[in-house]
Amino acid sequence: MTAALQIMSEQKDFFREIRQTKDFDKAITFIPYGQFLDVCFSEKEDDSLLSRLPFQEKISAVSHYLLCTVALWRGLWKMRPS
């Protein structure tokens, strides 16, 4: 499994858990876009999974992250109490 697929799999599990538990507070703690992009495209070498991805996989991970986050917030908006 490539690193990008691993990230996508972890996000999928996270989103599934939010949908099942309706834990809105946990959803809000999800990594903000800016922090995600900083980690993903950082020049600094560290132990984070994203920083070790090849550039093309970083782009795939970012695209997936953005699409899933939009889907999550749309779902949460529809589930909000009236």
Backbone as a ProteinNet text record, in pm:
[ID]
protein_1_A
[PRIMARY]
MTAALQIMSEQKDFFREIRQTKDFDKAITFIPYGQFLDVCFSEKEDDSLLSRLPFQEKISAVSHYLLCTVALWRGLWKMRPS
[TERTIARY]
85.2	0	89.5	64.2	145.6	108.5	194.9	170.4	41.9	18.9	-102.8	-227.5	-224.2	-339.7	-361.7	-253.6	-266.1	-333.6	-292.3	-353.7	-502	-533.9	-673.3	-756.4	-698.6	-768	-796.3	-697.8	-715.6	-824.5	-825.2	-927.3	-1065.9	-1074.3	-1203	-1258.7	-1171	-1212.6	-1258.6	-1186.1	-1220.6	-1359.3	-1383.2	-1511.5	-1626.2	-1601.6	-1704.4	-1741	-1639.5	-1664.2	-1745.9	-1714.1	-1788.7	-1934.5	-1956.1	-2094.6	-2172.4	-2108.7	-2178.1	-2205	-2108	-2122.5	-2184.8	-2183.4	-2230	-2155.5	-2026.8	-1942.3	-1886.7	-1963.6	-1926.9	-1800.1	-1779.5	-1658.8	-1533.8	-1538.7	-1422.9	-1399.2	-1505.2	-1491.6	-1418.5	-1446.9	-1385.6	-1235.6	-1192	-1050.1	-969.3	-1034.4	-962.6	-861.4	-750.3	-639.8	-688.1	-663.4	-701.5	-623.6	-681.3	-617.6	-473.9	-454.4	-321.6	-217	-251.7	-157.8	-128.9	-233	-216.2	-120.2	-140.7	-56.3	86.9	100.3	234.5	311.5	245.9	311.7	344.8	249.8	263.8	377.6	390.1	487.4	607.1	625.3	735.9	870.3	964.9	1100.7	1177.3	1129.1	1196.7	1177.9	1285.2	1276.3	1233.4	1128.9	1086.9	1027.4	966.6	915.5	771.7	711.1	570.7	557.9	451.4	425.9	414.2	342	319.6	448.5	539.4	661.9	749.6	727.9	810.1	749.2	628.3	563.8	632.2	637.8	680.1	579.1	622.8	539.3	402.7	399.9	272.8	176.2	228.9	142.2	93.4	175.8	130.8	10.9	18.1	-92.1	-218	-203.4	-318.7	-377.1	-289.4	-336	-408.8	-355.1	-418.6	-555	-561.8	-689.3	-792.3	-750.5	-841.6	-886.2	-792.2	-822.6	-929.3	-910.1	-1004.6	-1143.1	-1147.4	-1276.2	-1348.3	-1275.9	-1337.3	-1383.2	-1305.3	-1342.1	-1469.3	-1479.3	-1601.6	-1720.5	-1703	-1811.1	-1850.3	-1750.9	-1778.8	-1862	-1821	-1892.7	-2032	-2048.1	-2182.5	-2271	-2214.9	-2290.1	-2325.5	-2229.5	-2255.8	-2361.8	-2359.5	-2457.4	-2598	-2609.7	-2740.7	-2789.3	-2697.5	-2735.8	-2757.4	-2732.4	-2740.7	-2881.5	-2889.9	-3022	-3100	-3228.4	-3312.6	-3337.3
-118.1	0	124.2	216.3	336.9	426.4	520.6	611.6	691.5	736.5	814.9	730.9	605	518.1	495.4	486.3	469.9	592.6	710.8	834.5	836.3	801.3	801	701.6	587.4	485.4	535.9	601.7	655.9	762.8	848.1	952.7	891	788	721.4	667	605.3	553.8	667	778.8	894.7	946.7	963.1	1016.4	920.8	791.1	691.4	702.7	717	728.4	853.4	964.4	1089.3	1071.8	1011.1	990.4	901.7	798.3	704.5	763.2	835.7	886.8	1025.4	1095.5	1234.7	1321	1291.2	1364.1	1488.4	1596.7	1717.1	1782	1771.1	1829.7	1764.1	1633.5	1563.2	1606.2	1629.2	1670.8	1804.4	1892.1	2025	2016.7	1911.8	1899.4	1842	1807.2	1751	1853.8	1806.1	1893.6	2003.5	2130.3	2239.9	2233.1	2289.5	2285.8	2336.8	2453.2	2514	2425.2	2366.2	2278.3	2154.6	2099.7	1981.9	2014.1	2127.4	2164.9	2194.3	2259.5	2287.5	2158.7	2061.1	1934.1	1861.8	1864.8	1789.5	1843.3	1974.3	2032.6	2095.2	2063	2117.8	2072.1	2162.9	2128.7	2060.4	2079.6	2025.8	1873.8	1802.9	1656.6	1623.8	1546.4	1498.9	1359.6	1311.3	1174.2	1162.8	1274.7	1264.9	1190.9	1115.3	1035.2	1122.8	1232.5	1317.6	1378.5	1415.8	1480.7	1384.7	1254.6	1157.5	1114.3	1160.7	1120	1182	1110	1171.9	1281.4	1378.5	1493.6	1453.1	1361	1321.3	1261.5	1183.8	1127.1	1235.3	1338.4	1450.2	1517.8	1538.7	1601.9	1515.8	1384.8	1293.4	1299.9	1300.7	1305.7	1436.5	1547.4	1677.8	1680.9	1632.7	1630.8	1547.7	1431.7	1343.9	1410	1470.8	1538.7	1646.4	1728.2	1836.5	1782.9	1682.6	1624.6	1561.7	1487	1422	1523	1628.3	1729.2	1801.5	1834.2	1898.1	1804.6	1677	1579.1	1566.3	1565.6	1555.6	1673.6	1795	1913.2	1922.3	1878.1	1874.4	1777.6	1661.3	1562.5	1613.9	1679.4	1733.8	1842.9	1924.2	2031.7	1972.7	1864.1	1800.3	1734.6	1690.3	1622.3	1718.3	1846.8	1941.6	1944.3	1969.4	1977.4	2094.8	2078.4	2185.7	2296.3
0	0	0	-91.3	-94.1	23.1	50.3	162.4	140.6	16.8	-10.6	13.9	-26.3	-2.7	146.1	221.1	365.8	427.3	383.1	434.4	400.5	276.5	232.9	313.8	342.3	420.1	561.5	622.7	757.3	758	654.1	646.2	629.9	547.2	524.7	656.6	736.5	867	958.4	954.7	1037.1	999.2	868.3	822.8	857.1	844.5	877.4	1025.5	1109.5	1253.8	1286	1222.1	1245.8	1203.9	1088.6	1041.4	1138.1	1191.9	1280.6	1418	1473.2	1609.6	1614.7	1501.6	1495.2	1598.6	1615.4	1710.3	1640.3	1644.6	1571.4	1627.1	1758	1817.3	1760.3	1742	1686.6	1541.7	1467.3	1328.4	1319	1412.5	1410.3	1437.9	1507.2	1538.3	1422.9	1311.4	1197.6	1145.8	1095.2	1054.7	960	992.8	902.1	770.4	664.7	532.4	535.6	596.9	597.1	661.7	774.9	844.5	760	698.6	612.9	498.3	433.3	320	365.2	480.7	532.9	557.7	618.8	647.1	516.9	425.7	302	215	206.7	114.9	185.4	311.9	388.9	331.6	330.2	286.7	399.8	520.5	638.1	644.9	668.8	683.6	825.7	837.2	969.2	952.7	1056.4	1054.4	1005	965.5	925.4	793.3	783.9	665.2	540.9	552.6	436.8	383.2	471.6	425.1	345.3	360.6	288.4	155	125.7	1.1	-120.6	-232.3	-358	-395.2	-474.8	-505.8	-563.2	-657.6	-720.6	-618.1	-524.5	-421.1	-324.7	-302.3	-219.8	-284.9	-416	-487.9	-475.1	-491.5	-478.3	-337.1	-237.3	-98.5	-70.3	-119.5	-97.9	-166.4	-289.4	-362.4	-287.5	-241.7	-167.9	-38	31.8	157.8	137.4	34.1	9.2	-27.2	-113.3	-153.1	-34.4	46.8	162.6	266.2	284.4	383.2	340.5	212.6	162.3	181.2	149	165.5	312.8	401.5	544.7	591.6	556.7	603.9	542.4	417.7	358	436.2	470.6	548.1	686.5	751.6	885	879.5	774.6	760.2	747.8	671.9	652.9	782.3	869.1	993.1	1109.9	1089.8	1201.1	1260.2	1389.8	1452.8	1395.4	1379.7	1322.1	1421
[MASK]
++++++++++++++++++++++++++++++++++++++++++++++++++++++++++++++++++++++++++++++++++

